[in-house]
Structure formats: C-alpha cells, structure tokens
Amino acid sequence: MAGTTTVAPSTRRAHARKPKKIGADYVPAEPWTLRAALQQGDIFTRLSALIWGLSNVVRKQYVKAVLFFAIEIAAIAFIIVGAIPSLAQLPGLGTGKVEKVKDADGFWQTIVPTPSVVLLLYGVSSLVMIVLIAWFWTVMMRSQYKAQYLASTQGHAPTFKEDCEDLLSGRLWLTLMTLPTLGIFTFTVLPLIFMISMAFTSYDAKHPTKFDWVGLQNFGQLFSTTGSTVNFAIFTEVLIWTLVWAFFATFLNFFLGMFLAMVIERPTTRLKGMWRAIFSMSIAVPQFVSLLVMRQMLQQNGAINRLFMQWGWIDQPLPFFTDPTWARVTVIIINLWVGIPFTIMQITGILENIPGELTEAATLDGANWWQRFTNVTMPYIIFVMTPYLITTFTANVNNFNVIYLLSGGDPTPVGSSAGKTDLLITWLYKLTVDKNNYNIGAVIGIFTFIVLAVVSLITYRSSGSYKNEEAFR
C-alpha cells in the first residue's frame, strides 16, 4: 500500500527497547523485569513460576518452552537426589564412624564413612547450585513476561531463530561473555567459596577424615601470641615481607627495564635487534629450569662460591640462602634477571607508539631531554602501564615459582612454620601440602585475597588510566 512503511521485527524490537518518557517517570529500556512479570504478568506468565515455559507455549515459542521445562525437571531432580542429601550432611559433616552391617547373605560388611572434606565440597556445591537455579528462575520469569509483552505490543513474540540471530548480532557480547564467565565461576569463584568455608572447620593433620565446624577458632589461632608454629608474629612478619617483596619485585623490574629499553631505543645505540634478542633469551628458557640452576649455583658448595674462593675473593662461602638478609636480597636480584626482559619488551612497544606530536611540541617549547622524559615520556608510560603494574604486583604477591624453586622459603628458624623468604602463598603451601593444616591455610588464603583485592582496587581507581582514559587520545 502506498505510504505504508513495513518495519522488520528486529527493528520493532529495537524500538521497543528504547526508553520512553511518561510524565515524570521513565519506562525501562527493557520493561520485562522480574517485578513486572510478577505484578503485570497474565495468568500464564504467573503460572510459569511453577511450570517453566508455560507462557512460551501460549506465545508459540515451543523450543524455548521445551528447554525451560527440561531445565526445570533437571533442577528438581538435582535438588531431590543430590542437593537435599548433601545439605543434610553439611551441618555435622558426617559421623565419621565405621559401621559393620550384615548383607543379604548374612556376611558382615564394613561401611567406611564419606570423608568430611567430600561432604563439605558436596554441600557447598549444592548451595551454590541452588543459588544458580534461583537466579535462572528469575531469568526464566523475565523471558516469560518478555514473550507476553512483545506479543501484546508487536503482535507476536520472537521465534527461536530470531532469538539466535539476536544472540549473534545485537547481543553478541552476551554470547561471547557467557563461556569465560562460566569458566571464572567454575574455576575461581566456586573454589574460593569452598576455601572460605574450610577456614571455619577443624580440618588439619589431627583430623584428616572427620572434622567439625569450629567457627572463628582458626582466626583466633592465627592472631594469637601463644601458637608455636602459627601465630600473629609469624603472620605479620610474612605479610610485611610479602608486601616488601612485591614492591621491589614490581618496581625495580619496571624502572630498570624502562631504563634499558630507553637505552636500546636511543638513536645512537647500534645493533638494537641484537640487544633485544639477548634479553629475550632468558624468556625462551623455561623459568623453572633457570631458577633450579641458579639455586644449585648459589649453594654453599655451589659453582659461584667455589669460583670466588678459588680466585681468592672470599675466604668462606657467601650465605646466599643461610642468612635472612642475604637470602631476601638474593631472591630479589634473581627475580630482576628473570623479569626485566618482559618489561623491556613492554616498554619498547610503548616507546615506539608515543605520539610524535607530543615530543615535537615539547621540543619546540624548549624542553630538554629530562623535561621531555618527565612531562611526556614517563606520564605516557605510567598511563599505559598502570593496569599492567597492578597485575604484576598481584602476581608477585602470589609469586610461588621464584621463591619456592629458588630458596624454598629458607632460611627457616627452628620451630617456625615459615621461612624468612616465605611469601603468604608459599607459607600456605607448606601448611597445607606439607603439614596438612588446611584450615589455617584457608585462613591465610582469605587474608591474601583481602590484601590483593584492597590494594588492586584502591590503586587502579586512583590511577589516571581509570579516572581519565581519554588523556592521551
């Protein structure tokens, strides 16, 4: 018909999402919220709270209805068969008693109870899954009301094919982010919740199979002054050294790597490719191989002490890993050798991409090399590298490889569970893997997470990269 414009369904849906002003109020861009579904939904939408996908059936979205109903059946089966028995065992974490019962033939059978750690894992996982099911129920209800809303405003609800096309075009971000988010939840969030719950139990070397809930007792032990192997003094010393190590390991690598990168980038420096290749060689060699070789070379009877004594430079072996101060300085220096090449590669890429007009403008204004460095080059590098520095600082707090493979946390005082070069992460490893004190290790893990989260968030939110991301555009 002349003068009539046909609007595609996808275009109509796009217009439907735009916010509209009604008086002093705004209609949400997507009005199919859970609250709207419960308050404004018709009888089929509200019944969908019990029979998932019912509203989809009425709006002829049969594929979505089948999927929602199948998920509901699976969720109910999981709750009945898996979640309820697991949650029933969670308060007591099992009995821990070995029972003997007669089978149908009259023979005695020994029933070994399920370890408490397995019951704890099943219980925590069940709680998390129930929360996920509840969240998915809200998603389902919003989908039911969306079908009702679009059917009433546009004449029909989108088909399954149209929804798939939308997920591959308009909402492609949702499709691409689903799998990474699921991986983070499965391999990061769920283990973190399990570790936190373990901190409130008596799971240690004395209770390897059957343990109980002990509340804040483990936190009290960590902050006590009477513990022989774990106490507040040891925790404070390890925490301070961890932060000192992370600071030097991050910023010494950064500034020395930046200095070498700028030296290589100077116009008068020859054979730039050769120098970069030399520094890249340490990256090509596996780090654990380099650290183990350096550890052997720095022992009391290692190659370095033997050579120094043979040349007459020293009369007795240098205490690289037997003196606390020497050990800490040694691991920091060796970490420079391991980490500087990475920084050189990072800084080189940034130096080659600094906008030329900034440097030219500073030169025309009469700025010397130092003024150009402090007012142009350095601010640009810091602006670009701030997220990297925060990530590097976090990685150095958890730098298990360098400490454990190089010094093993030594030297370790007699009667202490932590060595002078132990970080929180290596101390946690020793308490759990070596001594089986998983409860105290979980407490230390919680505080490690808190320290990293606070430092990272405060530092990043205070940086120019967060406050003024358009600064160098």
PEJOZI-V483099 format. One record per pair of residues at least 24 apart in sequence whose C-alpha atoms are under 6 Angstrom apart, sorted by the first residue. I is the first residue (numbers start at 1). GAP is how many residues later the second one is. D is the distance in Angstrom with one decimal. If there is no record, write none. Layout:
<<I | GAP | D> <I | GAP | D>>
//
This chain:
<<32 | 110 | 5.5> <32 | 113 | 5.7> <32 | 114 | 5.1> <33 | 109 | 5.5> <34 | 108 | 5.4> <37 | 108 | 5.1> <45 | 99 | 5.7> <55 | 89 | 5.3> <83 | 43 | 5.0> <86 | 36 | 5.8> <86 | 37 | 5.0> <87 | 36 | 5.2> <90 | 33 | 5.6> <93 | 26 | 6.0> <96 | 114 | 5.2> <115 | 94 | 5.0> <116 | 93 | 6.0> <116 | 94 | 5.2> <195 | 247 | 5.6> <198 | 241 | 5.7> <199 | 240 | 4.7> <199 | 243 | 4.9> <199 | 244 | 5.2> <203 | 235 | 5.8> <203 | 236 | 5.3> <204 | 232 | 5.5> <204 | 233 | 4.0> <204 | 234 | 5.5> <205 | 231 | 5.0> <205 | 232 | 5.6> <229 | 187 | 5.0> <229 | 188 | 5.1> <238 | 185 | 6.0> <242 | 181 | 5.0> <246 | 147 | 5.7> <246 | 150 | 5.0> <246 | 151 | 5.3> <250 | 143 | 5.6> <253 | 83 | 5.7> <253 | 87 | 5.1> <257 | 83 | 5.0> <257 | 86 | 5.1> <257 | 87 | 4.9> <258 | 89 | 6.0> <261 | 83 | 5.1> <261 | 87 | 5.7> <279 | 62 | 5.4> <291 | 115 | 5.5> <295 | 111 | 5.2> <322 | 89 | 5.3> <324 | 96 | 5.8> <328 | 93 | 5.9> <383 | 82 | 5.5> <398 | 27 | 5.7> <400 | 26 | 6.0>>
//
